[in-house]
Structures are given as structure tokens and as C-alpha cells.
């Protein structure tokens, strides 16, 4: 699948623009602050429903606008779809697919799977487990049709139990406790199966990018004692949960641990190695999506030459080209991009003071 064209207005410093794209490489270059990242952010906003730079939509919208609008024409499995998202400062959204309004951002996400490689990726290694759960669940969304419904069912039941815990009006015979445990077990089984596939692919990707990373491992922690069923863990932990006012056991506490030669990766990796590990995680995600979906996702790659040295940036680009999907990649200098992106299968865009010009 690939994005045929897109139009953007009301996004940060970008001038209103409409562009057509190459089905393989789309190389954007320009000085820092010129708007390259903002353009990638626009595509991410359309595909995922949120910015990869800010949790709130307000800083994404241009200061002199009340709304932003991103539309795109995509080709998925030979069928063309028109997607659109309008976001307002007050948080309201208007979403459209093929001239029809849709209620959920997930409808757009299902049509446009993207993988983001950006400068904030180190949070996957050095921050808490929230980012790593999003990494797993964002992949599951595209490969497991029932995932979103199960995830929502678990979140609703968890919210209900936590409310009861705070009021100390909860017992182990609540009818919904079974639903919480059943949804939690189902969600965890899906995560475990996916991580097993990711872990194998990730190790291959990491060693491809750097032989020094051959000892890296990806380990799934489900969020409670794996020797007992979730309902048993919830029942036995009820009194302590009441004292604390929240549920301590369950898939909402799951984590994806990275270990290097038996030790926590965050404690042993250099910053350069950590950047390569993040790239390997994202490339593995893309490969797993390709295997399940039958086509590669769209890659958004921000400032790769600032994050990786020349040889490793070239290896990442080589892997991206080998996967055969569409890539949007940004850097300061055009020469950096064209040196790493082998061959003529690309379009080149210059970004200057918010204006994007197609060069080739």
C-alpha cells in the first residue's frame, strides 16, 4: 500500500500544501525548523489520530488557525481510498473515509498502518513501560482483528473495579470480575504470541544493523505472576488493592523488557547502540506487519542522519528499501538522503520556511 497524494493545512508552520508521492522513497530535506517534521507529523496525525510530538492537538494547530486539516488518497491492495481528518482546538474531530463521516479514529488507522522512526524513540528503552505497551498494542491493532474490542472491554472492567476499590465496596464474587479476568487473559495471550514473533524478528534486525547487538533479547512480562490465572491473582490481591485504591495485577502492568547479554539493556547500551536498538524495534514491527497484512506499512523516518552515524543510517535505509514499502524520510541535507537511498526510486522535496517544493 502507499499514499498517492496528500494535502495539509493549519499544521504548525506549514503553508497549505498539496503533494503527490513516489510509491517507494520520498526524501524531504531542509534546515531544522523548516517544517520537515511537521509534514511527517501530519501524516502520522491522519493515520494514528494523534501527533507523535504532543499529546494535545493545540500546539499542532497553527497559531493563527482554529482547525487543521489533513487529507490523503491512498492505494491499499489495488483499491483507492480518500481519507480526511479535521481537528479543532477544542478537541473535536471530523473524520471521513470515501466521502462518508466515521466516528472512530481507529477506522482511519486500520486503512493506513504506519511505523514511526523518530528522535523520541529512545523512550522505548529508557522510559517506563507505557511506551513499550503502546508499541506492542499498536502492532496488535493491525494484526489481530479482535484486539481493539478486547482491549476496550478490559479497560472498562478495570475502571469499574478501580472505582469500587477506591470506595472499598468490592468483593470477589462480583459478576464482572470474571469478565475482567477473561478479557485480561485474552489480551495477554494475544500480546504473548505477538511478542514471540517480534522477538525473533527483532534479534535478526538488531544483528543486521550491528553484529555487536547479537546478544539483545526481547522478553514479555504479562503484569502478574505467570504461575497463576489472572482471576486468582485479582482475588488474592483484593485486600491489598483496597488499601492502595487500584488494581495491581493485570495486563495494564505488562512490560516488554530489553536485555543485553543477560542484563537490562538500559544499563548496558551506549547511546549509539540504544538508537540502533530502537531502529531494530521499529524495523521488526514493520516486518511483522508486512508478514501479517501481506503488504508493508508506510514508514515515517525523521532526521535519521542526526540520530545514527553514516554507516548505520545506510544500513537502516537498505533494510527499508528491502522491505519494499513506501518511506517518507527527512534530513537536513539532500546529499545525505540521496547517498543513503540507493537508486532512482524516489521523489525529492525541499522544505523551506514551511513551504514544500517537489524537485524530482
N, C-alpha and C positions, 0 to 999 in steps of 0.2 A: 504494500500500500504506500501511497505517498500523497503529499499535499501539492495540488496543482497550482493553486494561487491563494492569496490572502490579502485582505485589506484591514488596516488598523487606523483607529482614530481615538484621540483622548488618552493615550498611554504616555505618561511621563513627559519626556522632552521630544518624543517622536512627532514629526509632522504627519498629517494624514497621508497615508500611502497605500498603494495597491501594487502588488508584485506577483510575477509568475516565477515558478521554481523548476529547477532541474530535478528529475526523479532520483538522482544519486547525491552528488555533492553540491551544497550551497554554501559558499565561503564568503563571510562578511568580515570586512576589515575597516578599521578606523581608530582614531585616538580614544583613550579612555574618556568616558563621559559622552561620547558621540551618539550613543543610542543603540549600540550593538546588542548589549544585554537586554535592553528594554524590548527589542524586537523578539528575541528568544522568549522573554517573559510573556509577550503577547500570545505566542503560540502555546506556551505552557498554560496560560490562563484559559484559553479555549479548550484545551484537551483535558485539563485536570480540574478546572474550576477555581483555581487559586494561584497566586503568584508563588514562585519559589524563593522570593526575596522578602516578602512581607506577609504576615498572617492577615492583616487588614487590607481591604481594597482601597482605602482612602489615599495612601501615598502612591498608589499605582496610577490613579487618575490624574491627568494633567491639572495643574493648579488653577487654570482658567476654565475648566470644564466641570460639569456636574455628572457626566457619564463617560464611559469608554465603550468602544465597540470593536469587536474582532470578528471577522467573518472569514471563512475559508471554503474552498472547493477541494474535496479530496477524492481520490480514486482508491476504493477498497474492493479487492477481489474483482476488478473489472467494472464495478458499479460506482457511479459518481454521486456524491452526496454534497449538499450545501449546508454548512454548519454556521451558526451565529450565536454570539453571546454579547449582551449589553449589560454592563454593571453600573449601578448607581452608587453615589457616595453614601447613601443611607443603607446600603447593603442589598437593596432589591436587585433582582436579575430578570432579564428576559432571554430565554433560550429557545433557539429554533433549529430544527432539522428538516431540510427539504420543504421549507415554507410553512411548517407546522410548529406551533409552540409546544414545548415539552416542559415538564415540571421539574425534572431532576437533572443535575449536572452529570450524574453518572451515565445518562443517556448519551451525552457528547463524548464522555471518556471512553465508553465502550466502542465508539466508532473510530477514535483517534488515539491509539496507545502510543505513549511517548516515554523515552528514557532520558533523564537529565543528568549530564555531567557538568558540574559547576564548581566554583571556588568554595562553596559552603559544604561540599561533600564530606569533609573531614569530620563533621558532626556524627557521621555514621560510626566512626571509630572512637572518638574521644568524648562524645556527649552521652547522655543517658539512653535507655532502651527505647524511648518513644520513636526516634527516627528509624531505628532498626525494625521495629514492628511495622512502621509505615512502609518501609522498603519491602518487607515480606507481603503485607496485605495489599499493597499497590500492585504487586505481581499477581497475587491470587485473584484479584478482581478480574483480571483479563483471562485467566486460565481455568477458573472454577466457576461455572455459571451460578451455582447456588451460594457462593461466598457472601455476597452483599446481604442477602436476606438472613443468613445465619448470623452474620456479624451484627446486624441491626437487632435481631431477636435477643442476642446475648447482651448487647448494650442496654436494651430496655429492661431486661430482667435484673441486670446488675444495678442499674439506677434504682429500681424498686427495692432491691434488697438493702442497698446502702441507705436509702431513706428510712427503712424500717430499723436498721441498726442505729441510726442517729437518735431515733425516738425510743430505742430499746423495746420495741414491740414486734419482736420477731421470734419465730420458733422453727424447729427443724421439721415440722410437719406441714409447713406452708406448701400449698399445692404448686406454686410457681417455682419452688426450689428445684423440683425435678426438671422443669423447663430450662432453668438457668444452667443446670449441670449438663443436660442433654445438648443444648446449644454450645456450651463451652467445650465439651468433648468433641463435637463435630468440627468446630472451628480449629481446635488443636490438631486433630487428625489431618485436616487439610494443610495446615501450616507445616506439620512434620513431614508430610510427603513432599511438599514443595521444597522445603529446605534441603532434604536429601538430594533432590535433583540439582538445586542451586549449588550445594556444597561441592559436588563433583565437578560441575562446570566452572565454578569459581576457582578451584585449585588449578585446573587446566589453564584458565585465563591468567592467573597470577604468575604461574611459572613461564608462560609465554611472554609476558611483559618483562619479567626479570627472574632468571634462574635462582637468585638469592631468596625468592619468596616461595620456593618449593615446599617449605615446611609449614605454610599457613593453613589453618583449619577453620571451618565454619561449624559451630555447634549450637544446636537448638535447645533452649531451656523453656519448658512449657508453662511455667508460672506456678507450679505446685509440685509436691512430692510425686515423682513419676511412679512410685510403688503403690499408690492408692488412686482410686477413682475420684473425680472431682467432687461428686456429691458427698463422699465420705470426708474429703478434706474440708468442705464447707460446713458439714455437720460438726466435725470435731473442733473446728476453729470458731464456732459461733460465739462462745462466751468472750474470747479474746477480741473478736471482731466487734462485739458490742462495746467493749471498753474503749476500743480505738475509734469506733464510729465509721468503719469502712471495711470492705471485703479484702482480705489479704491474699487469698488463694484464687487463682483462675488465670485464664489466658490474657487478661488485661495486665498481668505482671510478667508476661513472657518476654524473652530476650533472645537475641542472636549473638552469641559470643564468638569473638575472633581470637584465636590462639596461634602463636608462632613458636614452634618447637616446644610446645607444652606450656608456654607462659602467655599471659594476657598480652595481646598484640599492642594495646595502647601503652604498655610499659616497655616494650622492646623495639618497636619500629622507629626508625628515624622519620623525620617529617617527609623526606622524599619518598621513602618506602610507603608511608601511610597514603600519600597521594596515589601511588601505583595500586595499592590495595583497593582504594575507593574506585579507581578506574576499572579494576578487575571485577569488583562487585557489580558495577553498572553494566559492563560488557556481558557478564554472566547472566544478569537479569534480561538483557536484550536477547541473548541466545536462547534462554529458556522460553521467553515469549515467542520467539520465532519457531521453536520446536512445537509448542502447543498450538499456536494460532495458524501456522502454515505460511506466515509471512513475517518479515522483520518489523519492529516498531520504528517510529520516527525518532531519531536521536537529536537532542539539542545539546551542543557542546560549547561551553563558554570559557574563553580565554585559556585554552589548553597549553599554549606556549608559555604562559606565566606560571602555570602550575607544575609543568614537567619539563625536564631538560630535553634537548633536541632529539636524542636517540629514542627516548621513551615516548615522546609525543608522536614520533614517526611510527612506532610500533602500535600505539593506540589507533592511529589513523589507518594503518594497514589492516588491523582487525576489523575496524568499522567497515572498510571497503570490502573486506572478505565476506562480511555478513550480508552484503547486497542490499541494505536498506537505504532509505533517504536520510541524509545527515545535514543539519544546519550547524555550522561551526564558525566561531568568531575568534578573531585575534587582532592585534594592533596593526601588524604589517602584512600586506598582501603576500610578500615573498615568503613569510613564514608558512602561510597556509598552502600556497602552491608548491612549496618544496616538500611538504609532508603529504599532500593529497596527490597521489601518483596518477598520471594520465590526464586526459582531457575531459573526463566525465564529470563536469561541474559547471555551475554558474558562479560568477564573481560579482559581489556587491560592495560598493563603497558607502560607508556611513559617515556623515559629517554634519555636526550640529543638528542632529535629529532628522536629517534627510537621507534617504537611501536611494542610491543610483545603481541601476544594473549596468555592469560593464561588459560582461560576456554571458 
